[in-house]
Amino acid sequence: MKKLYGHPGSLKTVSTKYCAGCGHGVIHRLITEVIDEMNMRERAIITNPVGCSIWADLYFDFDSVQPPHGRTPAAATGIKRVLPDHLVICYQGDGDLAAIGTAEIIHAANRGEKFTVIFVNNAIYGMTGGQMAPTTLVGQKATTAPLGRDPVGAGMGYPIQVCELLATLGGTRYLARGAVNTPANVRKTKQYIKKAFQTQMNGEGFTMVEILSQCPTNWGMEPQDAVEWLENNMIPYYHLGEIKNELAGASEGAAAASTGLGGAAAKGAAR
């Protein structure tokens, strides 16, 4: 009998340290499936910084580098420039990428660095205790926003739509946003990851896949409730799809559409 589905060779067979219902495990699986399909295991390097992503090197059976908090794009820049034939991956959370590492990611993207960012957005700080993140939604509660994020009255600002922000930069070639809350979204997210990895290996420019993920522990929910909360609250603000696609054969106006989505989402949050 032909085996249609099995354990990826690039994914170690170890027990998970992630909380029940966390999306990191699914994302790990997608990354390793794509690496195996591309036969890139011996030339793959993942950079995973502080945060829940710090555990990533326990699960990936290929080379990894652990940079300081927020400095992942800088480390990936050096690695990719020295080893241009390798698949270099930044695996970053919303605190690491959109807070302490904001300058790093913006300038790496603007330079068109030829690595791929896997940006896990669960709208909160995971490992450090559930503080408000740059991606925390308006009204969403966190340990540092117990009454909910108040963008104006409490001066907390608005949640940052990273894909739409980076879409304005000339160095970005492919930006997509997926989710791991349903089987259909998981399959679509895998397609985005594969396209981003292939674009990187073609040397075309900066690529990133943002992935909306559940965090039941810090959201204070049961896993199934967290899946529904993501569907009903995160996806209406963080629109899924290819936010910017400047690859050969891509549909026209993808980048322009991303700006329109961002504006509409920001207005919706303000209401």
Stockholm file with secondary structure:
# STOCKHOLM 1.0

chainA/1-271         MKKLYGHPGSLKTVSTKYCAGCGHGVIHRLITEVIDEMNMRERAIITNPVGCSIWADLYFDFDSVQPPHGRTPAAATGIKRVLPDHLVICYQGDGDLAAIGTAEIIHAANRGEKFTVIFVNNAIYGMTGGQMAPTTLVGQKATTAPLGRDPVGAGMGYPIQVCELLATLGGTRYLARGAVNTPANVRKTKQYIKKAFQTQMNGEGFTMVEILSQCPTNWGMEPQDAVEWLENNMIPYYHLGEIKNELAGASEGAAAASTGLGGAAAKGAAR
#=GR chainA/1-271 SS CCCCCCCCTTBCCCCCCSCTTCSHHHHHHHHHHHHHHTTCGGGEEEECCSSGGGGGGGTBSSEEECCCTTCHHHHHHHHHHHCTTSEEEEEEEHHIIIIITHHHHHHHHHHTCSCEEEEEECSSCTTTTSCCCTTCCBTCCBTTBTTCBCSSTTCCCCCCCHHHHHTTSTTEEEEEEEESSSHHHHHHHHHHHHHHHHHHHTTCCEEEEEEECCCHHHHTCCHHHHHHHIIIIIHHHSCCEEEEECSTTCCTTHHHHHHHHHHHHHHHHHC
#=GC SS_cons         CCCCCCCCTTBCCCCCCSCTTCSHHHHHHHHHHHHHHTTCGGGEEEECCSSGGGGGGGTBSSEEECCCTTCHHHHHHHHHHHCTTSEEEEEEEHHIIIIITHHHHHHHHHHTCSCEEEEEECSSCTTTTSCCCTTCCBTCCBTTBTTCBCSSTTCCCCCCCHHHHHTTSTTEEEEEEEESSSHHHHHHHHHHHHHHHHHHHTTCCEEEEEEECCCHHHHTCCHHHHHHHIIIIIHHHSCCEEEEECSTTCCTTHHHHHHHHHHHHHHHHHC
//
